[in-house]
Amino acid sequence: MGHKVNKNWKISTMCVHGAGGYDKATGAVGKPIYQTSTFAFESARAGAEIFLGEREGYVYTRISNPTQEAFEKEMAFLEGGEAALAFGSGMAAISGVIMSLCKNGDNVVSSDTLYGGSHQLFTETLPRWDIQVREVDGTDCRNIADAIDKKTRAIYIETPANPTMSLIDIEQCAAIAHKHGIPLIVDNTFPTPYFQQPLKLGADVVVHSATKYIGGHGDTVAGVAIGKKDFIDELRMGILRDMGGIISPLNAWLLVRGLKTLAIRMERHQENAMQIAKYLQFHPKVNSVFYPGLTTHPQHALAKKQMSGFGGMISFEVKGGRKAGETLMNSVELITLAVSLGDVDSLIEHPGSMTHSTYAPEDLAAVGITEGLVRLSVGIEDPKDIINDLSQALNKIN
Ligand code: LCS
């Protein structure tokens, strides 16, 4: 009958078939969108047994739904985890995981170069419940080890980091975490499981903004956490059920569809990014280019060790600071001036004043987000067209 999921498949096959099986009820090959809030019970007794966890079954879409489940199964399969849980956004996944592990008085040790929203959650929002996040320079794992104390409940890292493309050694962080009996959480949004599988390097939990490469088409906001079944079950029946930050069936379906082309999209994003990084590297209006695939990237060796590819994100510093960056962003014609990333379309933005404006000015400088830093999410267009667009826009800088 075909479509029988096999753990030995290569990842591009997993992307297409990993959600497994035809729809049991109808044989539909495309995953149906179960656009329902509630599910009928066979009998009063069956309903009570499902509530008690003595019988399998769906109850209510805030707890589970077959379309969400198809996405979760696929993500667990791709990341090599036991189970996954979908959320309504990447931030819901990140905050959910941290809240599930911590209570007031606890702390988390985190790398300091993070998506600006994660930084805001860690430094403004979680402290309101007396959960402190200690952000340290994770490019040297000793800083992480030094910040751990008896109240530390997890290590959290983002690698490659948004937007500087700095890397953190996942294996080393996992060893530190396990020495202290705490989990390592990795935000794997930038590389996706296609290029990096943190659980296989010792991490315990992976989180994603599925809004990005997982969906891939810029039409969905979503998140997901992957890890051990016990942890994910607790997350589902605790934070997700009680805080309610779920994904809709339609959005879960868009992600299942997006994942089918993840492998070929990531290959193309990477091919394009490499060409563009090389082009920018020698451009007279560009000071420096940050892309882990360049041999000049200070952590190129680590990238080769823990990633199977370098992804589609580039940041670069233009000569002339913020003003020059603004000229560039106002002059692009093909590339869209917008936040978000990982879409098939190329997107450009200024982290210092947009995605990372949640950092205090002195903290921005400390983590390497300079005034002239521009972030480019390289799309899957023809690379010559992207380069021509950058070329004409860079030429507008005086
Ligand atoms: N983690 C990373 C690495 C991200 O880049 C983002 C969003 C999130 C988590 C949060 O995910 P969301 O809730 O938005 O699904 N990054 C964005 C960015 O760089 N521009 O706009 C959003």
Residues whose N, C-alpha, C, O or C-beta is under 5 A from the ligand:
A	BS01	LCS	S89 G90 M91 Y115 N162 D187 T189 S209 A210 T211 A222 V339 S340 T355
